[in-house]
Amino acid sequence: MAFLYKAIDYEKLISYQYNASTFSLDRMEKLLAHMGNPHKNLSCVHITGTKGKGSTAIMMATIMEYAGLVTGLFTSPHLIDLKERIQINRQKIAETEFASIMDELQPYIRYLQETSPSASPTFFEILTALSMVYFQRKRTEMAVLEVGLGGRLDSTNVVVPLASIITNIGFDHTSILGNTLSSIAYEKAGIIKQGVPLVSGIEGAEALSVVEKTCREKNASLYLLGRDIWIEEVKHLVKDGIRGILCRIKTWRYTYDNIYLPLAGIHQARNCALVFGALEILRERGIIAVNDDTIRKALAALHCPARIEVIAENPCIILDFAHTADSMRFLKKALIENFTFRKLIIVLGFSQDKDMDTILKEIVMEADSIIVTRSKNPRAAAPGDLYQRIERISGKQPEIVNNVQDAVIMAKQMASHEDMICITGSSYVAGEARQALYIS
């Protein structure tokens, strides 16, 4: 772990150049070639998007597992344990196996660090390679790979998947991916491969035109939510004490009825619809066979950590990592529609590169009390900056707490049994809050 964390970690850098030299797929290809090209024969589904790609990946992998396939899942970031990012059948990679593969990677990486530093792989590239080696050695029958950033230059983009998914496209990482929807779409569309079908939930015409053009150039069939896949019905439902949704989703092949997702928020039906689209592609090609009951059981067993996750009751404590304006809007809507509470206490912490004013406008007016904090990540925005933004936007004066654990303790002291505490803003805040809730 110490060796791994010495590699360049763009998840912790505040600013950097986003181009083909900084994010080099050639560097990734060489690292994988050194390990025997484990990605070349990896059956996989590749997922990107601005919002919802993590939930979509978890849904996809869970259905594959319930269908009887040995299923790998590579996601990012993690909440508490780095090994959360690499799983087979919902089991994290074991420390011994993680260390064993790292031992094999180290000599080659050390050589590059000493002889050609610019050619040495980054933190995320090493993790991606490690996951692919692990999946190959465990004879994974299907892998679900979530893009880390963008798509075109992401280290996962060395694979040729059986199907690709682009969940939606909105504004995030604008200083890196561009400040127009077309420029962001161009980066996301980079995962589209020659002849590989794409399923997408893109709504805006600007982003959609870029993706459609890429699909034509790559001769890749495009299946769109709202055109080829439809959400026919969504209802809020409480089942076994868990808030969720019941939905009916229709694809170009079939209608999936009575689908229960133990997840708060109607937006999760969109993610599920994209999963069903990718599932149809795999079924049409004879890659997977799965019946309705198995699909229902798989989705009913879903666990998506820190996606409007209820951590405690009385007071109700919600953990989430809404970090874009769209995701904060979905969170606000889900809180209003799914929960009853007297006062809403919000704990907020963001990364510096976010469009904080736009995000804050979505939530601060709903809050009765606000606590601003920061995670331990070097990219974390200063609580004083958040304070000034919130005061300017709403006139409200939040409490300033300089670490997440103390912010959680303060929120619990402020709350009565009828209140709600919502902790959100970044995955780093969510992870530290989860630890604090089990400590405090």
Secondary structure, 3 states (H helix, E strand, C coil): CCCHHHCCCCCCCCCCCCCCCCCCHHHHHHHHHHCCCCCCCCCEEEEECCCCHHHHHHHHHHHHHHCCCCEEEECCCCCCCHHHHEEECCEECCHHHHHHHHHHHHHHHHHHHHHCHHHCCCHHHHHHHHHHHHHHHCCCCEEEEECCCCCCCCHHHHCCCCEEEECCCCCCCHHHHCCCHHHHHHHHHHHCCCCCCEEECCCCHHHHHHHHHHHHHHCCCEEEECCCEEEEEEEEEEECCEEEEEEEEECCCCEEEEEEECCCCCHHHHHHHHHHHHHHHHHHCCCCCCCHHHHHHHHHCCCCCCCCEEEECCCEEEECCCCCHHHHHHHHHHHHHHCCCCCEEEEECCECCCCHHHHHHCCHHHCCEEEECCCCCCCECCHHHHHHHHHHHHCCCCEECCCHHHHHHHHHHHCCCCCEEEEECCHHHHHHHHHHHHHC
